[in-house]
Amino acid sequence: MERNEQSSTAARHDDVDPEVRTFLQRMNAGYAAFPGLAQASLPEARRIAETVRAQWVQGGPAMATTTELRVGATHTRIRILRPQHGDASLPALVYLHGGGWTMFSIDTHDRLMREYAGRAGVAVVAVDYSLSPEVKFPRALEETTDVIQWLRAHGAEHGIDAARLAVGGDSAGANLSVASQLRLRESGQPVVSAMLLNYGAYSDRPTPSCTRYDGPDYMLEVEEMHRFWLNYLRDDRDRGDPLAMPLHADLHGLPPAFLAVAECDILADGNQAMAQALRDAGCTVQAHTYAGATHSFLEAMSISTLANRALDDASAWLKERLGA
């Protein structure tokens, strides 16, 4: 019986791409170097996460210019990454990092954003939105839409063509990307030209993939995601707000979307459901499911062929949509 159980477990874990598995093992080894992480304060846990992820930010395209500003009514910090010199206005991708609205930063995701800038030939505007639980929904969403509005008014001063904007993000950042367009639409403002959505968190409702890909052998666990939702939402009433749970929103009139879906992810079913909901609402959708990918697999670009293929797919799509 024990041997059969071990064989079943081994077969179950064979579904992860070998290079992505190496990424997970190295990431886990990095966290294992901090045995007090489970008891650490949130600021300390964030510092550890930044340290562990630092190796995955190294390398990648060099930017022609990098500019940091505080903008808009919310004085939100942004980082503008421009891949080329010159005075020509570039289309821009407004990018929201993942981390369950609780962890990570524009520094942990700096290489990922530089890759999009270099591969798609666009400026990338990184949004350093406020984290939870220090602030709750809808603060990060308000900051996101505020940055988009600021770019429309002032982007030209920084070499950005405000008529060619996309919004994108991974995990919690993908949630904010969709919600920002719902918020703009509801306020009577135009939506952006495109949405780039990487393994997003669009609803807290359990699905079969939550059971199938839960556990330490995959990147994101169900209990961890549950804590992230608790950090982000003010109370249970927010679970009925489509700006918090955009899978349950009226999605009509939203921009064309590219969805990168990680097959071996507790959020996989929710991503497939979001792709279908956008199609049902009349949106143009290109959804790619990457076999063997786990949550956060794009961060493995320095060692993963699969991550690089996904980055190329999305960048080609962005080029076409934004005329880069």
C-alpha positions, 0 to 999 in steps of 0.5 A: 500500500505504501509503495502504491501511494508513493507511486501515485504521488510521484506520478502526480508530481511528474506533471510539472515541467522539469525546469519549472520544478528546478525553479520551485526547488531553488525557491524553496531552498531559499526560503528554507534558509530562513527557519524563522519565517513562519513566526516572522512579522509581516515586514520581516516576511516581506524582507525575506521574500525580497531577499529570496527572489533577488536571484531571479531578478538578475539579468535580462534586458537593460533599459535605456532609461528608468524613471521613478515618480510619485503621481496622481491624487494618491501620490502612488510611486511608479517606475517607468521603464523605457527600452530604447533611447529617443524622443518617439512616444511609446505605447505603455503597459501599466503593470501590477505585480503579484503577491496576494495584495500582501507581498512583493514589489516592483523590485521583485518583478523588475526583470519580468517587466523589463522583459516585456519592455524589451520583447514588446518594444513598449514602455512599462509603468510599474505601479507600487500600489499599497499593500494589505492588510495595512490598507484594504480593498479598494485602495490598491484599485483606486491607486491603479486607476489613478495611475492610468488617469495620470498617464492619460493626462501627463504620459506625453511628458514622459514619452508615453503615447496615452492613446496606446495603453495596456494594463497587466499583472500577475495573480493579484495584479491580474485581478487589479488589471480587470477591476481597474477596467471595470472601474473606469467603465463604471465611471464613464471613462474609456478603457485601455487598449489591452489586458495582459493577465497572468495566472490571475486571482478572480474569485475566492470560490473553490474549484477542482484545481484548488484540490488538484494542485494544492500543497508544497509541491506547487507554488501557491497553496489554498490556505495561503490564498485564503489568507491573502483574501482575508488581508485584502478584503474589508469584510465578507460583504466585499466578497459580493463586490465585482470589483473585488471578484471580477469573475462575477462582474458584467464584463461587457465592453472590456478590452481585448485580453491575453491570458497566460494560464498555468496548468499546475496552479490552484487558480487554473480553473478560475483562469479558464472561467475568466477567459470564457466569461470574457468571451461570453461578454463579447471580448476578444480573448487569446488564452494560452494554457502552459502545460507543466507551468505552476503559479509564478512560473514566469519568474523562472525565465532565466532557466525555463524555456516554458517561461520564455515561450510564454513571455514571447507569446504575450509580447508578440500579442502586445506588439500587435495590439499596441502597434509597438 
